[in-house]
Amino acid sequence: MKKIVIALIVLLLSFNLKAQFNVHELGRKDIYFGIALGVNVGDFKVIHSKKVAINDSIRYFKPSFGPGFNLGIICNYQFHKYFDLRFIPTLSFSDKGIVYEDLNHTMVKKTISSIYLDFPLQLRFKSDPIKDFRIYVIAGLRYDFDLASNVKARKADDIIKLNKNDAAAEYGLGFMIYFPYFILSPEIKVSHGFLNIHSSSPGLIYSRTIERMYSRTFTLTLNLEG
C-alpha cells in the first residue's frame, strides 16, 4: 500500500503545475487531477426478519461501527465558475459489525470486512473565493463492488453473507485551501446505501435473523489536487 501511495503522489507531482488561481480562475473550463486519502467509519442499517420465531437462538442484535480507509484518484471537470463534476475511483477498506445476544444473554460480535472498488460521480458547488479559501458542498451517487464478498462461501454457519454490488447516495461539505502549486481540500461526507446487500441464507445462524441490510458510511478525506 505504501508503494501505491508513493506512486500516486509522484504521478500527481509530474503534472505541469501552475499557480492555482491562474489555472482555476473563476469561469474557466478546466480538467485537472489529484489524489484522495481518507478514513471512514461505517455500520449497517439492519431490518429484522419477521419470519424468525421469537424463541430462535438469537434474541437481539444491533449494528456496530467499524473503521476503514480510502485511497482514490480524482478526476475533476470544472464546467462553470461555481460547479465541478467529479469522478473519483477509489479503493476502500472497511470493517462493519453486528453485535448479537443469544438466549443465554451471551454477546457475540460479528465483524464483516470489505474491500470495495468505489465509483462515485459527484456534483460540487463552490462559493466565491475568500482570498485563498473557498467552501463547497457535494452530492452524488456511487456504485460499489465488494472484492471481499463472501456470498459464495460454503460450510460456514456463523457468517453473514453480503452481495458484491451496492449503490449509495452521498453528500458532504469541504474547504478548498489554495497553495502556490496545489489545492488542499479537507472534506467530510455521508453515504447511505439504497440496495439490500444481505444475501439471504436461512441455514446460517446469524444471517436468518436479518431481512435487509443497507450500508452507511462517514468519511473524512484529504484531497490533494494539482
Backbone as numpy.savetxt, mean C-alpha at the origin, in Angstrom:
# Nx Ny Nz CAx CAy CAz Cx Cy Cz
18.01 -6.45 -1.05 17.19 -5.24 -1.05 18.05 -3.98 -1.05
19.21 -4.01 -0.33 20.10 -2.86 -0.33 20.61 -2.55 -1.73
20.92 -3.61 -2.50 21.40 -3.41 -3.86 20.33 -2.77 -4.73
19.06 -3.14 -4.52 17.97 -2.56 -5.29 17.84 -1.08 -4.99
17.89 -0.72 -3.69 17.78 0.68 -3.30 18.90 1.50 -3.90
20.14 0.99 -3.81 21.29 1.71 -4.35 21.16 1.89 -5.87
20.71 0.84 -6.55 20.55 0.92 -8.00 19.51 1.97 -8.40
18.41 2.04 -7.63 17.36 3.02 -7.94 17.86 4.44 -7.69
18.63 4.64 -6.62 19.16 5.97 -6.35 20.12 6.41 -7.44
21.00 5.49 -7.88 21.93 5.80 -8.97 21.18 6.13 -10.24
20.09 5.37 -10.51 19.28 5.62 -11.70 18.66 7.01 -11.65
18.16 7.37 -10.47 17.54 8.68 -10.32 18.56 9.80 -10.53
19.74 9.65 -9.91 20.75 10.71 -10.00 21.37 10.81 -11.38
21.16 9.79 -12.21 21.73 9.82 -13.55 20.93 10.71 -14.51
19.69 11.12 -14.09 18.91 12.00 -14.94 19.57 13.37 -15.02
19.33 14.09 -16.08 19.85 15.45 -16.22 19.03 16.39 -15.35
19.45 16.59 -14.08 18.69 17.36 -13.13 18.94 18.86 -13.33
17.90 19.64 -13.03 17.98 21.10 -13.14 17.35 21.71 -11.89
17.47 23.00 -11.75 16.82 23.68 -10.64 15.32 23.46 -10.76
14.65 23.14 -9.64 13.30 22.60 -9.71 12.28 23.59 -10.24
12.36 24.83 -9.88 11.34 25.75 -10.36 11.57 26.14 -11.81
12.75 25.79 -12.37 12.93 25.94 -13.81 12.31 24.76 -14.55
12.47 23.56 -13.98 11.93 22.36 -14.61 10.44 22.24 -14.41
9.98 22.50 -13.17 8.58 22.28 -12.81 7.85 23.59 -12.60
8.14 24.56 -13.45 7.49 25.85 -13.31 5.99 25.68 -13.52
5.22 26.58 -12.90 3.77 26.49 -12.98 3.29 26.56 -14.42
2.44 25.61 -14.77 1.83 25.61 -16.08 2.59 24.81 -17.12
3.82 24.41 -16.82 4.59 23.67 -17.82 4.21 22.20 -17.82
4.01 21.61 -18.99 3.76 20.18 -19.10 5.09 19.45 -19.05
5.15 18.41 -18.25 6.44 17.78 -18.05 6.24 16.36 -17.54
7.21 15.49 -17.85 7.26 14.14 -17.32 8.57 14.00 -16.56
8.51 13.53 -15.33 9.73 13.30 -14.57 9.56 12.07 -13.68
10.68 11.62 -13.08 10.70 10.34 -12.40 11.29 10.49 -10.99
11.20 9.40 -10.22 11.76 9.42 -8.88 11.62 8.06 -8.22
11.93 8.03 -6.94 11.78 6.80 -6.16 10.95 7.11 -4.93
10.27 6.09 -4.43 9.41 6.22 -3.25 9.82 5.15 -2.24
10.17 5.58 -1.04 10.51 4.69 0.06 9.52 4.91 1.18
8.90 3.84 1.67 7.87 4.03 2.68 7.76 2.90 3.66
7.05 3.17 4.73 6.67 2.16 5.72 5.15 2.13 5.78
4.61 0.98 6.11 3.16 0.85 6.17 2.71 0.08 7.40
1.49 0.32 7.80 0.83 -0.43 8.86 -0.53 -0.83 8.33
-0.87 -2.12 8.40 -2.12 -2.57 7.82 -2.86 -3.59 8.66
-4.14 -3.74 8.36 -4.94 -4.78 8.98 -6.03 -5.17 8.00
-6.97 -5.99 8.45 -8.09 -6.43 7.62 -9.40 -5.93 8.21
-10.34 -5.63 7.33 -11.73 -5.51 7.74 -12.34 -6.88 7.53
-12.76 -7.54 8.62 -13.20 -8.93 8.57 -14.69 -9.02 8.86
-15.42 -9.71 8.00 -16.85 -9.95 8.19 -17.04 -11.38 8.67
-17.68 -11.55 9.81 -17.89 -12.87 10.42 -18.86 -13.70 9.58
-18.56 -14.96 9.45 -19.42 -15.87 8.70 -20.66 -16.24 9.53
-21.82 -16.07 8.96 -23.06 -16.40 9.64 -23.37 -17.89 9.58
-22.60 -18.62 8.77 -22.84 -20.06 8.62 -22.19 -20.89 9.72
-21.30 -20.27 10.50 -20.58 -21.00 11.54 -21.43 -21.06 12.80
-21.56 -22.25 13.37 -22.35 -22.43 14.58 -21.71 -21.71 15.75
-22.53 -21.31 16.71 -22.05 -20.59 17.88 -21.06 -21.42 18.67
-21.26 -22.73 18.70 -20.39 -23.61 19.49 -19.21 -24.15 18.69
-18.83 -23.46 17.63 -17.67 -23.89 16.85 -16.40 -23.71 17.70
-15.26 -24.18 17.19 -14.02 -24.14 17.97 -13.50 -22.73 18.22
-13.97 -21.76 17.44 -13.54 -20.36 17.62 -14.75 -19.57 18.09
-14.58 -18.86 19.21 -15.69 -18.08 19.75 -15.58 -16.59 19.45
-14.38 -16.15 19.09 -14.20 -14.71 18.91 -12.93 -14.46 18.11
-12.91 -13.40 17.29 -11.68 -12.99 16.63 -11.74 -11.50 16.30
-10.56 -10.90 16.13 -10.48 -9.50 15.74 -9.21 -9.28 14.94
-9.21 -8.33 14.00 -8.00 -8.04 13.21 -6.94 -7.37 14.06
-5.69 -7.53 13.64 -4.55 -6.96 14.35 -3.63 -6.27 13.36
-3.13 -5.08 13.72 -2.24 -4.33 12.84 -0.87 -5.00 12.76
-0.23 -4.84 11.59 1.12 -5.35 11.38 1.93 -4.40 10.52
3.27 -4.48 10.59 4.13 -3.53 9.89 4.50 -4.00 8.48
5.10 -3.09 7.72 5.61 -3.43 6.39 6.40 -2.27 5.83
6.90 -2.43 4.61 7.62 -1.34 3.93 7.42 -1.44 2.43
7.67 -0.32 1.74 7.42 -0.21 0.30 8.65 0.36 -0.41
8.81 -0.02 -1.66 9.84 0.54 -2.52 9.26 0.67 -3.92
9.20 1.91 -4.43 8.55 2.12 -5.71 9.29 3.07 -6.63
8.91 3.07 -7.90 9.45 3.97 -8.92 8.33 4.92 -9.35
8.61 6.21 -9.28 7.60 7.23 -9.58 7.69 7.66 -11.03
6.55 7.66 -11.71 6.42 8.23 -13.04 5.35 9.32 -12.95
5.76 10.58 -13.09 4.86 11.71 -12.86 4.67 12.51 -14.15
3.41 12.76 -14.51 3.09 13.58 -15.67 2.37 14.83 -15.19
3.05 15.96 -15.29 2.47 17.24 -14.91 1.77 17.82 -16.13
0.42 17.67 -16.17 -0.32 18.11 -17.35 -1.03 19.44 -17.15
-0.94 19.99 -15.94 -1.57 21.27 -15.62 -0.76 21.90 -14.51
-0.85 23.21 -14.35 -0.04 23.86 -13.32 -0.41 23.41 -11.91
-1.62 22.83 -11.72 -2.03 22.35 -10.41 -2.22 20.83 -10.33
-2.20 20.13 -11.46 -2.55 18.71 -11.47 -1.43 17.85 -12.06
-1.22 16.70 -11.42 -0.30 15.68 -11.92 -1.03 14.35 -12.01
-0.62 13.53 -12.97 -1.06 12.14 -13.04 0.15 11.28 -12.69
0.00 10.39 -11.69 1.14 9.66 -11.15 0.90 8.14 -11.24
1.92 7.45 -11.74 1.91 5.98 -11.78 3.14 5.52 -11.02
2.94 4.71 -9.98 4.03 4.36 -9.07 4.05 2.84 -8.84
4.60 2.06 -9.77 4.72 0.61 -9.51 5.60 0.38 -8.29
5.12 -0.47 -7.38 5.74 -0.59 -6.06 5.83 -2.05 -5.64
6.94 -2.39 -5.00 7.08 -3.67 -4.32 6.80 -3.42 -2.84
5.79 -4.10 -2.31 5.32 -3.82 -0.96 5.31 -5.10 -0.12
5.91 -5.02 1.06 5.92 -6.12 2.02 5.03 -5.74 3.20
4.19 -6.67 3.66 3.31 -6.35 4.78 2.97 -7.59 5.58
2.78 -7.38 6.88 2.28 -8.41 7.79 0.99 -7.90 8.41
-0.06 -8.71 8.31 -1.33 -8.38 8.95 -1.75 -9.58 9.80
-2.50 -9.33 10.85 -2.83 -10.41 11.76 -4.29 -10.48 12.12
-4.69 -11.63 12.62 -6.02 -11.85 13.20 -5.82 -12.59 14.51
-6.40 -12.08 15.58 -6.30 -12.70 16.89 -7.59 -13.47 17.17
-7.44 -14.77 17.48 -8.57 -15.65 17.76 -8.62 -16.02 19.24
-9.83 -16.25 19.71 -10.03 -16.81 21.05 -10.86 -18.07 20.92
-10.33 -19.20 21.40 -11.06 -20.46 21.26 -12.00 -20.66 22.45
-12.66 -21.82 22.49 -13.64 -22.10 23.54 -13.01 -22.20 24.92
-11.70 -22.44 24.98 -10.99 -22.51 26.25 -10.39 -21.16 26.65
-10.78 -20.09 25.93 -10.32 -18.73 26.19 -8.81 -18.59 25.95
-8.28 -19.43 25.09 -6.87 -19.33 24.68 -6.77 -18.41 23.47
-5.85 -17.45 23.53 -5.68 -16.50 22.44 -4.62 -17.01 21.46
-4.95 -16.98 20.18 -4.05 -17.40 19.12 -3.99 -16.30 18.06
-2.77 -15.86 17.74 -2.62 -14.83 16.71 -2.09 -15.46 15.44
-2.80 -15.25 14.34 -2.37 -15.72 13.03 -1.86 -14.53 12.22
-0.60 -14.58 11.84 0.01 -13.51 11.05 0.06 -13.92 9.58
-0.41 -13.04 8.72 -0.45 -13.30 7.29 0.54 -12.36 6.60
1.58 -12.92 6.01 2.61 -12.13 5.34 2.32 -12.08 3.84
2.46 -10.90 3.27 2.20 -10.72 1.84 3.34 -9.94 1.20
3.60 -10.25 -0.06 4.54 -9.49 -0.88 3.76 -9.05 -2.13
3.46 -7.77 -2.20 2.60 -7.27 -3.26 3.40 -6.56 -4.35
2.94 -6.75 -5.58 3.27 -5.84 -6.67 2.09 -4.89 -6.80
2.31 -3.63 -6.45 1.25 -2.63 -6.47 1.36 -1.78 -7.73
0.18 -1.47 -8.30 0.15 -0.62 -9.50 -0.89 0.49 -9.28
-0.51 1.55 -8.56 -1.45 2.64 -8.30 -1.43 3.71 -9.39
-2.58 4.23 -9.69 -2.72 5.38 -10.59 -3.40 6.48 -9.79
-2.71 7.62 -9.64 -3.17 8.68 -8.75 -3.28 10.00 -9.49
-4.23 10.80 -9.03 -4.35 12.19 -9.46 -3.90 13.07 -8.29
-2.99 14.00 -8.55 -2.48 14.86 -7.50 -2.84 16.31 -7.78
-3.39 16.98 -6.77 -3.71 18.41 -6.86 -2.77 19.16 -5.93
-2.05 20.15 -6.49 -1.04 20.90 -5.75 -1.50 22.34 -5.51
-1.08 22.87 -4.36 -1.37 24.27 -4.05 -0.39 25.18 -4.79
-0.64 26.48 -4.72 0.35 27.44 -5.19 1.60 27.32 -4.31
2.77 27.57 -4.87 4.00 27.47 -4.07 4.12 28.59 -3.05
4.62 28.25 -1.89 4.98 29.22 -0.86 6.49 29.15 -0.72
7.19 30.04 -1.42 8.64 29.96 -1.56 9.00 28.59 -2.17
9.70 27.72 -1.43 10.10 26.41 -1.96 9.26 25.30 -1.35
7.98 25.55 -1.17 7.12 24.61 -0.44 5.73 24.60 -1.07
5.16 23.39 -1.21 3.78 23.26 -1.69 3.09 22.14 -0.90
1.79 22.26 -0.77 0.95 21.22 -0.18 0.16 20.54 -1.29
-0.08 19.25 -1.17 -0.88 18.57 -2.19 -1.75 17.48 -1.57
-2.78 17.12 -2.32 -3.63 15.98 -1.96 -3.65 15.03 -3.14
-3.83 13.74 -2.84 -3.86 12.71 -3.88 -5.08 11.81 -3.69
-5.52 11.24 -4.79 -6.59 10.24 -4.76 -6.43 9.36 -5.98
-6.79 8.08 -5.84 -6.66 7.18 -6.98 -7.08 5.76 -6.67
-6.79 4.89 -7.63 -7.09 3.47 -7.52 -5.81 2.67 -7.65
-5.79 1.48 -7.05 -4.58 0.65 -7.06 -4.95 -0.81 -7.25
-4.20 -1.49 -8.12 -4.32 -2.94 -8.28 -3.13 -3.60 -7.62
-3.37 -4.66 -6.84 -2.32 -5.39 -6.13 -2.31 -6.85 -6.55
-1.10 -7.38 -6.72 -0.93 -8.80 -6.99 -0.03 -9.38 -5.90
-0.54 -10.36 -5.16 0.18 -10.92 -4.01 1.07 -12.07 -4.46
2.39 -11.83 -4.44 3.34 -12.87 -4.84 3.43 -14.00 -3.81
3.02 -13.72 -2.57 3.12 -14.72 -1.50 1.76 -15.34 -1.17
0.80 -15.21 -2.07 -0.53 -15.76 -1.81 -0.46 -17.26 -1.54
-1.21 -17.71 -0.52 -1.23 -19.13 -0.15 -2.50 -19.81 -0.61
-3.15 -19.25 -1.63 -4.45 -19.76 -2.04 -4.38 -21.21 -2.52
-3.21 -21.67 -2.98 -3.07 -23.04 -3.46 -2.43 -23.97 -2.43
-2.24 -23.48 -1.22 -1.61 -24.31 -0.19 -2.51 -25.49 0.19
-1.88 -26.61 0.55 -2.62 -27.81 0.93 -2.08 -28.35 2.26
-2.89 -29.20 2.90 -2.48 -29.91 4.12 -2.00 -28.94 5.20
-2.75 -27.85 5.38 -2.41 -26.90 6.43 -3.71 -26.35 7.00
-4.27 -27.04 7.98 -5.60 -26.67 8.47 -5.59 -25.46 9.39
-4.42 -24.88 9.66 -4.35 -23.74 10.57 -4.07 -22.42 9.85
-4.23 -22.38 8.52 -3.93 -21.16 7.77 -5.22 -20.45 7.36
-5.04 -19.23 6.89 -6.12 -18.45 6.30 -5.70 -18.14 4.87
-6.47 -18.60 3.91 -6.09 -18.44 2.51 -6.56 -17.10 1.96
-5.64 -16.44 1.24 -5.96 -15.17 0.60 -5.76 -15.27 -0.90
-6.64 -14.62 -1.65 -6.52 -14.60 -3.10 -5.33 -13.74 -3.55
-4.90 -13.96 -4.77 -3.74 -13.23 -5.31 -4.07 -11.79 -5.67
-5.31 -11.51 -6.05 -5.66 -10.21 -6.60 -6.44 -9.35 -5.62
-6.10 -8.07 -5.60 -6.81 -7.11 -4.76 -6.86 -5.78 -5.49
-7.81 -4.96 -5.11 -7.91 -3.60 -5.65 -8.36 -2.69 -4.52
-7.88 -1.46 -4.56 -8.15 -0.54 -3.45 -8.30 0.89 -3.95
-9.06 1.67 -3.19 -9.12 3.11 -3.37 -8.19 3.73 -2.34
-7.46 4.76 -2.72 -6.53 5.39 -1.79 -6.57 6.91 -1.92
-6.22 7.55 -0.80 -6.22 9.01 -0.75 -5.24 9.45 0.32
-4.77 10.69 0.21 -3.80 11.16 1.19 -3.38 12.59 0.91
-2.35 13.01 1.63 -1.82 14.36 1.46 -0.31 14.35 1.68
0.34 15.40 1.20 1.79 15.47 1.33 2.29 16.89 1.16
3.61 17.04 1.25 4.26 18.34 1.15 5.43 18.22 0.18
5.51 19.14 -0.75 6.62 19.19 -1.70 7.62 20.23 -1.22
8.86 19.80 -0.96 9.92 20.69 -0.53 10.96 20.73 -1.65
11.16 21.91 -2.25 12.03 22.05 -3.42 13.47 22.34 -2.99
14.37 21.49 -3.46 15.81 21.71 -3.29 16.40 22.01 -4.66
17.65 22.46 -4.73 18.22 22.83 -6.03 18.20 21.72 -7.06
18.34 20.45 -6.62 18.46 19.36 -7.60 17.43 18.27 -7.44
16.50 18.40 -6.54 15.46 17.38 -6.38 14.31 17.94 -5.56
13.20 17.19 -5.56 12.03 17.51 -4.74 11.87 16.40 -3.71
11.76 16.76 -2.45 11.50 15.80 -1.38 10.06 15.97 -0.94
9.29 14.85 -0.96 7.86 14.93 -0.66 7.46 13.89 0.39
7.41 14.27 1.67 6.82 13.38 2.67 5.31 13.27 2.41
4.78 12.07 2.54 3.39 11.83 2.16 2.76 10.77 3.05
1.52 10.97 3.42 0.77 9.96 4.16 -0.51 9.65 3.39
-0.84 8.38 3.30 -2.05 8.01 2.57 -2.72 6.80 3.22
-3.99 6.65 2.92 -4.82 5.56 3.44 -5.42 4.83 2.25
-5.45 3.51 2.32 -6.07 2.72 1.25 -7.08 1.76 1.84
-8.18 1.56 1.11 -9.25 0.64 1.52 -9.51 -0.32 0.36
-9.27 -1.60 0.58 -9.55 -2.59 -0.45 -11.05 -2.78 -0.63
-11.49 -3.00 -1.87 -12.91 -3.23 -2.12 -13.18 -4.58 -2.77
-12.16 -5.44 -2.88 -12.36 -6.82 -3.31 -12.25 -7.74 -2.12
-13.10 -8.75 -2.06 -13.00 -9.77 -1.01 -11.78 -10.64 -1.31
-10.76 -10.56 -0.45 -9.52 -11.32 -0.70 -9.50 -12.66 0.02
-10.56 -12.97 0.75 -10.59 -14.25 1.48 -10.99 -15.39 0.55
-10.20 -16.45 0.54 -10.51 -17.65 -0.24 -11.21 -18.64 0.70
-12.50 -18.81 0.50 -13.31 -19.63 1.40 -12.82 -21.08 1.43
-12.58 -21.59 2.64 -12.12 -22.96 2.84 -12.79 -23.52 4.10
-13.98 -24.13 3.96 -14.74 -24.59 5.13 -13.98 -25.58 6.00
-13.02 -26.30 5.45 -12.29 -27.29 6.23 -11.18 -26.73 7.09
-10.89 -25.45 6.95 -9.80 -24.83 7.71 -10.36 -24.16 8.97
-9.77 -24.46 10.11 -10.29 -24.02 11.40 -10.42 -22.51 11.48
-9.36 -21.79 11.09 -9.35 -20.34 11.27 -9.94 -19.59 10.08
-10.23 -20.30 9.03 -10.78 -19.67 7.84 -12.30 -19.76 7.77
-12.88 -20.81 8.32 -14.32 -21.02 8.17 -15.16 -20.04 8.99
-14.53 -19.33 9.92 -15.26 -18.32 10.68 -15.41 -17.01 9.91
-14.72 -16.90 8.78 -14.68 -15.64 8.02 -15.52 -15.76 6.76
-16.33 -14.75 6.52 -17.10 -14.70 5.28 -16.40 -13.85 4.23
-15.94 -12.65 4.65 -15.25 -11.74 3.72 -14.13 -11.02 4.45
-13.09 -10.68 3.69 -11.97 -9.91 4.23 -11.57 -8.82 3.23
-11.29 -7.64 3.76 -10.85 -6.52 2.93 -9.60 -5.91 3.56
-8.67 -5.51 2.72 -7.41 -4.95 3.21 -7.56 -3.47 3.55
-6.80 -3.03 4.56 -6.73 -1.62 4.94 -5.28 -1.30 5.28
-4.77 -0.19 4.73 -3.36 0.14 4.93 -3.16 1.63 5.12
-2.25 1.96 6.06 -1.81 3.34 6.26 -0.32 3.37 5.88
0.06 4.31 5.02 1.42 4.33 4.50 2.04 5.72 4.66
3.26 5.75 5.15 4.07 6.97 5.23 5.22 6.82 4.25
5.33 7.74 3.30 6.29 7.62 2.20 7.15 8.88 2.08
8.41 8.66 1.72 9.30 9.75 1.31 9.52 9.61 -0.19
9.03 10.59 -0.94 9.21 10.59 -2.39 10.38 11.50 -2.75
11.28 10.98 -3.56 12.45 11.74 -4.04 12.36 11.81 -5.55
12.14 13.02 -6.06 11.87 13.20 -7.49 12.86 14.16 -8.11
13.25 13.84 -9.35 14.20 14.69 -10.05 13.55 15.57 -11.09
